[in-house]
Amino acid sequence: MLIFAAMSAEEKVSLKNIASHCKEYGFIYQSSEIYDGLSAAYDYGPNGVLLKNNIKDYWWRAMVQMHDNIVGIDASIFMHPTTWKASGHVDVFNDPLIDNKDSKKRYRADVLIEDQIAKIQGKINKETVKAAKRFGESFDEDQFLTTNPRVLKYREQIKTIEDRMRSAMDSGNLEEVRQLIVDLEIADPVSGSRNWTDVRQFNLMFSTELGSVTEGASTIYLRPETAQGIFVNYLNVQKTSRMKPPFGIAQIGKAFRNEIIARQFIFRMREFEQMEMQFFVQPGSEMEWYEHWKEKRMNWHKGLGLGEDRYRFHDHLNLAHYANAACDIEFNFPMGFKELEGIHSRTDFDLSSHEEYSGKKLQYFDQQENLSYVPYVVETSIGLDRMFLAILSAAYTEEKLEDGSERSVLQIPPVLAPNKVSVLPLVNKDGLPEVAEKIVGELKFDFDLQYDVKDAIGRRYRRQDAIGTPYCVTIDHQTLEDETVTIRERDSMNQERIKIQSISNKLQEKVDLKHLLKSV
Ligand code: GAP
């Protein structure tokens, strides 16, 4: 069957579409749904956990297996409380919070201001599109952006707001942050009210008690990033794995942040998973490695084929307390370009600070150069759940078919698809299920797969399209005669007849991670 029309770029899929598709097809459910759910907490279902594991596998193998100078660890979520004093999280891991007195809604003050900047930027974009239409082929965008009086006025407005916000945030002047909101006449997006409270700092770490009260409980935190588990193990790993800078330590694990506004489905959650790698280098070489990892990580993303124009770099102007250079890899989600991964040159901030607080030397002695130093660190940090959302945002497609019917298809890169193949006897009789079960018995050692015998074959294809299964193998009466099956490809819906013995090779060509790892 031919695809008559797929969703165009303008008819962008919404987060709502993705969330309801995820629920219907066993990818993601609201946490504790039978109790009406817990806000911004989600559970991964049977297909979701397979996709998530495949993303982890792709990351882990690309980072650890493909680099003989990167090793992995799995540190505990609970860490000694001093860790968070040394890392700066106790003192500066805060977001500025503001409440609207009428709607009783709570906002991040800096996000309200950034949204205002985005509105002005939107006006610039509109002017540019209009001018491009007016001037046609002779349009020079750079020249327009640097000379058009209206654009220059908007740019000046943005700069003034950014300068004021940066100086207020840097100096911790929360009154000035509030004043900026008042001066810009920012209204509550829900109620339209401008009746704001003062701005207060809110620490994002979750705390809990370790041990029972009678034993003398102490306050500890759920880790807000996995990176610190790597820093405190730097010396253990370096010694036991006999590593010499430049070398890296990778980790995948849960992180927790009491986000003021957790929203946009799994984009911003209070419990999420990170895939982080800290790369320890000789001081002075960090910028070279920073550029190296920027390129490597972008290649890792682009290798998936979700569309080159869905990614862009965004350099940080406002650097975190630990960084001397930082950027994000942004992805074009349904709500626009947003941070997917951070690449940070963290200097020796963390190791030096842990040295100071622990009293333990965290240095590397380079025998050849007779030199002892605290390594500098370049970090790559990606949210696993955000990566999951990026894949679904690009993969979710609604198509109108030639016969007038419609299908929802998840065009997940085959290497990451939850199931690689579905094995379908055409009818549930005549010995076809027995042949199908035999095929399943062989394929299941190499591939995650589904066996499905219920409903008409067309409906079964639709179900597999909706969960992103790249191939369907159908066993029919001809199979009994000549040991051939039809294999149907998800995206093109093309079908061909192949021998049962060649199914495995055919699948392997498309779904083997090896090819992808070689290409990135
Ligand atoms: N160790 C550095 C660090 O944690 P970050 O930019 O705060 O840096 C890194 O976080 C990545 O973790 C982000 O790019 C994002 O993908 C993910 N992330 C951060 N906060 C998140 C949240 N509340 N929910 C989901 N993912 C989050």
Residues whose N, C-alpha, C, O or C-beta is under 5 A from the ligand:
A	BS01	GAP	P224 E225 A227 E259 I266 F267 R268 M269 R270 F272 E339 L340 E341 G342 S381 I382 G383 R386
